[in-house]
Structures are given as structure tokens and as C-alpha cells.
Amino acid sequence: MADFPRLQYSKNAVRQAGKALAGDIFWDESRRDEILEIFAIAHSWRDAHIYPMRSIRQSLVGRIRHSGHAGFTAARPKRMSSIRKKLRRFPVKLDQIHDLAGCRAVMDDMAGVNALIENVREKLPHELVREYHYIQEIKPDGYRSHHMVYRFDAGPDEVPYDDLLVEVQIRTRLQQKIPAMRGLPPRRSECGHRCA
């Protein structure tokens, strides 16, 4: 296995960094080390999710192949600016954010989406924590996708990654394009480009 980042700080340090990130942080040279430490802790926590995210993405690739339906996958860690917005908007701690790492499966049609959802529910060897049914319960901006939050089961060899949360999103190509078709601003990918 490749060498993936591991959390270098305590969970308490992660929570304290999250509290700081939820507030205003203004650069002050006298607080330089403190501010850099806050961001180092937050990045370490987010980056510790990369191995679980990649592992689950590989499982999705296998599940798509097994399903016989056409589709593709993508994965990305959440941007720090998005993490800070979430900490400010919702009463959540940094270590409770369920979508620090996200995997997406985009299928050609609803038959593929439904088949993959069932296949993933039955075959993914991690704990399904919750589901969000945004295909049936469409968001006001037209967003449609089925979200599944998993608690990663690393097994005995990769204990540092145990219990980290990864969100899986499953949708069709058309569902990915609906907000743009309705004249709404497109959702952005990690690199800032349109998700299409």
C-alpha cells in the first residue's frame, strides 16, 4: 500500500482547531505560530481521510463493473474554504463533518443509479451511517443525487483510518447537469471547474 497521510494530532486538538476555524482568523504576526498550527491540524485531519476515500472509490469502480452498467467515478477531499463555511453555518464540530472526503459515481441512467445504490448497500464492507435521498427530495437549486455516508472499517492493518467518514454520491449524468440547465450557477469541483 502507498504511504497515505495519517492524523498527526489528537482528536481534542482537531476539535479546538475546528472551533478556531469557525470564527474569524485575522493574520497577526504575533499569532503566526498559533494560526499556522490551527491550519496544520485541520489539514492533517482532512488529509487522514484520503486513504479511506481512495479505498471506497476503488470499491465503487469494482461495483460499477460488476453491475454491468456504464458510469465513472471521481473523488476529492473538501476544500478548506468549504470546511470553514460549513463550520460557520452549522452547529457541527470539525471531527463530525461527514463529507471531508467524497466519492462520486455518475451513471448513464437511473437503472444504473438504482442498481449501484443497492449493490453498494449490500456489498460495501463499511458501516452505512446515513443516507440522503436528494433524487426523491430535490433541493431548491435542482440538485439531485443519492448520498450515502460510510464509517470506514480499516481492518487490523490500517487502524489509524478506522471510523473516518466518507460520503458517496450516486447520480446520473443528467442529474449532474440540471442546475446549469435551469440557469443556476454550476456547482464547482475541487479545481474550481464546472462539474459536468
C-alpha positions, 0 to 999 in steps of 0.5 A: 500500500502507498504511504497515505497521510495519517492524523498527526494530532489528537482528536481534542486538538482537531476539535479546538482547531475546528472551533478556531476555524469557525470564527474569524482568523485575522493574520497577526504576526504575533499569532503566526505560530498559533494560526499556522498550527490551527491550519496544520491540524485541520489539514492533517485531519482532512488529509487522514481521510484520503486513504479511506476515500481512495479505498471506497472509490476503488470499491465503487469502480469494482461495483460499477463493473460488476453491475454491468452498467456504464458510469465513472467515478471521481473523488476529492477531499473538501476544500478548506474554504468549504470546511470553514463555511460549513463550520460557520453555518452549522452547529457541527464540530470539525471531527463530525463533518461527514463529507471531508472526503467524497466519492462520486459515481455518475451513471448513464441512467437511473437503472444504473443509479438504482442498481449501484445504490443497492449493490453498494448497500449490500456489498460495501464492507463499511458501516452505512451511517446515513443516507440522503435521498436528494433524487426523491427530495430535490433541493431548491437549486435542482440538485439531485443525487443519492448520498450515502455516508460510510464509517470506514472499517480499516481492518487490523492493518490500517487502524489509524483510518478506522471510523473516518467518514466518507460520503458517496454520491450516486447520480446520473449524468443528467442529474449532474447537469440540471442546475446549469440547465435551469440557469443556476450557477454550476456547482464547482469541483475541487479545481474550481471547474464546472462539474459536468 
